[in-house]
Amino acid sequence: MTGGESPVRGMPRRVPRKLVRSQSVAARSMKWGALLGFLPYLGVALLCSCLPLLLYQLWIVLVTSPALAVCTVVVEGNQHLSANEVIEVCGIQDGMSLLRVDEDVVVERVGKLAWVVPGSVEVDKELPDTVVIRIKERSVGAILLENGAFLVDSAGEIFKEMSPEEYQADTLVVSGLEASRILRDGDKGARKMVQDNLTAAIRLHRQYKELGLDRYGEANEVEFDELHGFDLVTKAGQRFHFGFGDHDVKLKRLSVVLSDLASRGSPVGDVHLDNEADPGRVAVSGTNVRFDAGRRMERVPASAQGMLP
């Protein structure tokens, strides 16, 4: 009989007790190893479930921290508006956390100020306690004089009723446009027509100055008439009738006429450049009436209804 055979034929061979015990210990070790291997996944799951709560608690700590309370609001690009006027409408309250300042809200509120160019507002938050608001203000192109006085920007848009302190003696005055009657119904086409006529008036005045024609008479008003078009009027009362269209050509023609008259020492009153039948014909008269824009501003009536959108 060999050492590994059972003494009784047909009976299973007995496994030594020591070997059975070794296999049981190995099985238990494998189970603990599997459990330990699962622990990192369990930790990740717990962390993911708790993370929103942790972040919320961190947010509460930050927004209530005095170190992040807004102490300074800087306004840049303002000339006509004071910094206080901008700050009052921006929605930033005393002691508000910098993290609670909504840039979009500030842009929307400040952008509604009449002087602010639409779409020009920018907001930056600078840690730990500063908000910077950058704006671009409209440049005044003219004063529309009609049942009140209204400021017009360089693009020909009527943007606010003029207050007495905003009047500047060298600002172009546009009259006769009857804008309130045209705009009263809120028609977009009518509004564009008014804006186009205002733009044409501003451009006519600007080109007059660019050609150096102010040396013959400082122009400070453009009068509009639905039938006869545009007249440019100087402070001395000289009136230059431009009519409709071709203002570039007519201005060059006026330059030649005024230069010729000045060389002769001839007085200039009215100059007609609006002869539609014979565009090259210029008629000149020597009468004039003095014009005082300042006194006219003092007699401006109450504002017109329906002028502004």
Secondary structure by P-SEA (a helix, b strand, c coil): ccccccccccccccccaaaaaaaaaaaaaaaaaaaaaaaaaaaaaaaaaaaaaaaaaaaaaaaacccccccbbbbcccccccaaaaaaacccccccccccccaaaaaaaaaaccccccccbbbbbcccbbbbbbbccccccbbbbccbbbbbccccccccccccccccccbbbbcccccccccccccaaaaaaaaaaaaaaaaaaaaaaaacccccccccbbbbbccccbbbbcccbbbbbbcccaaaaaaaaaaaaaaaaaaacccccbbbccccccccbbbbbcbbbbbbaaaaaaacccccccccc
